[in-house]
């Protein structure tokens, strides 16, 4: 299905018509070591640094030519310029990072029998369509020597195209786990005595009612359940304490060092402090701000992910859209469409096996960036030592 007559026609038309005014040419690094050409899509810029560092560790002396589209255009989309770059630099291989498939660069590399590797690739259902653009993308994908996809959905789509993909997962940003006092963690865990706990992290006022309604639903299923509640604004602590008690829930205040017996249903923290402690204690975390779009309340999703807490979140992503996309692609979160979905989501995650699946997937994404970059570098290094297979 990958290569079709329509795809060949689309590629021919594209190469015949696409031209840019003075697109950027990559600088050819000096030296005598082997060279590769790396083309970076906008959706893969964050992954580039880790991958290039891994490449240099795998191949000391490697010279890396970098290409990326800017406001003037993309040299990888211009046939004459793409051919000029490859002929001058004479790279051993071409690496495309991200979802863009520059037709001129891929065609020129194929004509020169250069192996092309795709990494951080994300496909969508439109790539299986029968239009000219989708057929052309499949035609370009067919010539790749290595197809490394970032998520399970792309893996399935690539297989349906007749490709032989490998899922490496995404090259995620390295995010160090938040610290906590181990003595305090052990003491709190002992007080909790095996109770099911969930954490509402950095909760804005507009989401308080939804979280408390969800906890009432959880208590009907697990009467010993504990909600750890961390308001985004510490000034909300007195009003939030009254709201909790007005709903008939028994409350413990972290600021007053109250006991945490089985009768306590809500633990009210001091606000956005000791976050590393709460992520470690709560098997499930709801990320505040993601229902109402309060960007100042939204915390980095890799915080709970790196500490093994399963994540529930609303539709708003704020400044961390890339990380949410990585977690979603790995099936590592429970997403909500709106606030009414929260009670069911939290109730569903009472079961340890459900929590474990999400938490494990999220932990892999949040901590696996360096390992993924290494696997990509090793695969490319092997390709540099052999010619690409050129379809008949």
N, C-alpha and C positions, 0 to 999 in steps of 0.2 A: 504493500500500500504506500510505502514511503515515496518511491519515485514514480511519477506518472508523466504522460505526455503533456498534461495541463501544467504540471509543475515545471517541466522544461520550457514550455512556452512562456510562463510567467517569469522565469529566470532570464530568458532571452530578452523579453521586453524590458525588464528592469535594468539589465546591464546596458541595454541600448539607449535607455532614456535618462538614467540617473547621472547627474553631474553636479558638482558643487563648486563654488567660488573659493579657491584657496583653502581647502580643508587642512587641518593640522597634520603635519608629517612627524612621525616619531623620530626622536634623536637616536642614532645608532651608537651604542656605548662603545668606547674604545677597548682594545684588548684583543687577545688571540683566542679566548675561550669560546666555547660553543654559544650560539645565540638562539633565543626563542622569541617569538612575537606574541604578546599578550594583548588581546582586545577586551576592554572592560565595558560592560553594559552599565547603565545607571543603577540597575537593581543589584549590582554586585560590587559596588565601590567599597562597601564596608568589609567585604571578604578579601579584597585584593591584597592588603598588607600581610595578612597571615599566610596567604598562599605564596606570595613572592618570597617571603622569608623562608618558608619551607622549601621552595625550589632552590634557593641559594645554599641551603644546608645540604640538600640532596646532591647538588651538582656545584661544587666549589668552582669559582671562576666563570660561572654562567653569566652571559650578557642578556639582559632582558630589555626588549623594545616594547614600549607601552603605547597602545592606541586607545583613544576614547573620543566619541563624538562630542563636539561642543557647538556653540552657536553658529559657527561657520560651516559645520557639516561633519562628515565622517570619511576619512581617507579610505576606510575599509569598504565604502560604498561606491567608490570611484574606480572603474576598471584600470585606467592608465596609472593612477597613483598606487593602487594596490600592487600591480605588477612591478612598478618601480621600486617600491619598498622591499618586496621579497627578493628582487634581483640584486639590490644593493646590500641588503643585510644578510642574505643567504642563511636564514634561520634553519635549525634542525626540525622545528615543529611550530605549530600555531596553537595557542590556547585561547579559547573564547570563554570568558567569564560572564555568566548571566544569560538572559533570554534572547538577546539580540543576535541575529544571524546575518552579518554583513555579507551580502551576496557577492560583491566583487572580490573581497578578500578570500572567501571560501572557494570561489571558482579559480582564482589565481593560484591558491595553494594546491588545489586538486590537479591543476594543469602541470604543476611542478613536482608532483608526487610527494608533497609534504604531508606528514601525518597531522591531522587536526583533532584536537581534544576539546570537548565541551564539558564545562564544570559549572556548578551552581545553576544548572539549567532548570527552569520551571516552565512546564507546558500547561496549556489550558484546553478546554474542550473545543475551542475554535480551531485549534491546530489539526483536528480530525475532519474539518469541513471540506467541502468540495469546491470552494471558491479558488480564485487564482492565487491569492495571497497564501492561503493554507497549503495549497498544492506546492507552491514554490518553497515554503518552509520545509515541507517533508522532503522535497528534492535535495535541499541543502543538508538536512540532517542525515540523509542516506550516505553521504560521503564521509562522515566522521569516523575516525579510527577508534575513538573512545567517547561514549556518551555517559556522563556522570550527572545524575539528577539529584535535586535537593529534597524531594518529598515523595511520599507514596503515590499521590495522585499523578505526578509526572511520570513515575515509574510505570504505572498502569497504562497511561497514554502512550508512552514510548514503545511499550511492548505491542500495543494494538497497532502501532504504525509499522511493525515488523522490524524494529531496531533491537539491539542487544544491549540494553542499558544496565548500568550499575547505580544503585542508590547509595550515595555517600552520606546523605543528610546535608544540612546547611552548614556553612562555615560561620558559626555564630561568634558574636563579640564575646571576648573573655570578660566575665564579670565575677570578681572575687566574692565568695560568700560573706555575708554580713557577720560580724563577730558577736559573741555573747559570753557572759560569764558561765563557765561550765558548772561551777558550784551552784549558781542560781538556777540553771536549767535542771540540774538533778533535783534540787529542792522542790521546784515547781512541779516537775514530773511526778515526784513522790506524792505531793498533795493532790494532784489530779487523779492518781490511783487508777489509771487505765481508762478514764472516761473519754468518750468521743468528743473532740474539740474541733471547732472551726474558727477561723480568724477573719474578721472584717478589717482589712488594712487600709489606713489613711482614708477613713470614711467621711465624705462631705455631708453636710446637713441634708441635702436633697435625697440622699439614699438611706437615711437612718430608718425610716418607716419600713422600707422594703426588707432591710436586713432583720429588723425585729420581727416582722411577719414571717420571714423564713425560719427564724429560730423557733417561733411558736409551733410551726409545722414540724420541725425536727423533734421538738420535745414530745410531740404526740407519738412519735415512733421510737424515740430513745430518751426516756425521762431523765437520764443522768447527763445528757449532752450539755456541753459548755460552749458558750459564745465568748470569744476574746474580742473585745471591741476597742478599736483604736481610732478615735476621731482625727480627721485631718487637722482641724483647728483645736488646739488645747483649750481655747476659751469656751468651747462648747461643752466641756466636761460637766459643769453643774446642771445645765439644762438637759443634757443627754442622760445624766443619772436620774433626774426626775422623770423623764420620758420612759426610761426602762422600768422604774418602780411603778409608774402609773399603769403600766401594762400588766402588773402583777408578777413581774419577774424579780427574783431575788438577786441582789447585786453585791459584788465585791469590788472595792476600789483599790487599784494598785498603789495610788498615792498614799493611802492610809494603811497600807500593809495588812489589809483584812485577811482573815482566814479564808481558805478555799476548800471548804467542805463540800460534801455531795449535795447539800441543799442549795449551793450557789449555782445560778443558771447563767449569769453574765459576769465576766471579768472586764471591768473598765480600766483600760491602760492610761498612761499619762499622755497619750498622743503619739506622734511619730518618733518615739524613742524605743530602745530595746527591740527593734524590729527583728534582729537576728534571733532573739530569744523566742519571740512569738511564732516565727516561721518554723522553728525547730519543734516547738511544742504542738502546733496544730497540723494535723494531717491534711487539712483542706484550708485554702485561703481564697476569700473573695477580694478582688482587687478594686478598691474604692476609686470612684471617679469614672469608671468605665461604663456606667449606666447613664449618667447625666452629662458626660463630656467635660467634667471639671479637670482641665489639663493640669492645674497646679496640684491637684490631689493624686494624680496618677503616678504610681511608683514603677520602677523598672520591673518588667515581668520576670526577668531572670533572678530576682531576689528570692522569691519563694521556690522557683524552679531549682536553683542551685542547692537548696536546703531540703529538698524532698517533699515539699508541700504541694498537693494537687491544686490546680488553679481553676477558679471560676471567674468569668469576666463578662462584662456587657459588650455592646457593639462598638463603643467608642475606643479609639486606639491612641489618640494624642500623639506625643512625640516618639512613641515606641512602635510605630506601625511595622517596621522591619522585623522586630523581635516577635511581635504577635503573629506575623505571617509565618515566621519560622516555626513557632510553636503549633500553630494551626495546621501547617503542612505535615507535622509529625504526629498529629492527633494527640496532642499533649495538654489540651485544655478542655473545659466544658464552657461553651459559649452560650450566652443568653441573648435573645432577641430584644427583650424588654424586662422590666422589673418583675412582672407577674411570673416569669419563668424561674425566679430565684428560689422560691420554696421547694419546688420539685427538684431542682438541680442539687441543692444541699442535701435534701432527703435521700436522693439517689446515691450520694457519695458517703452514706453511712457505712456501706459495705467495704471491708478492707481491700477486697480484690479490685473493686472499681477504683478506689483511691490509688492503689499500687500501679495500675496500668498508666493512668495519667501522670502520676509523679515520676515514674521511671522514664517515660517518654520525654517529659519536660527536663528532667535532670540530664538526659543524654544530649538534648539540644543545647542547654545552657553551659555544659562543661565540655562538649565534644568538638568545639571549633578547631583546636590545635590538631587533634587527631584526624579530623576530616581533611584539613589542609595538608597534612602529611601524606594521607592516602592519595590525594590528588597529585601531589608533587611526585610521589613514587611512580604513579601510573604514567605521568608525562615523561619522566626520566626514562622509563622503559621504551616508550614510543620513540624517543630521540635516538635510540640505538638500533632502530630498524625502520625500513621504509614503510610508508602507509600502503594499505591495500587499496588499489584503485579498481573500482567496478568496471566491468567490461562495457 
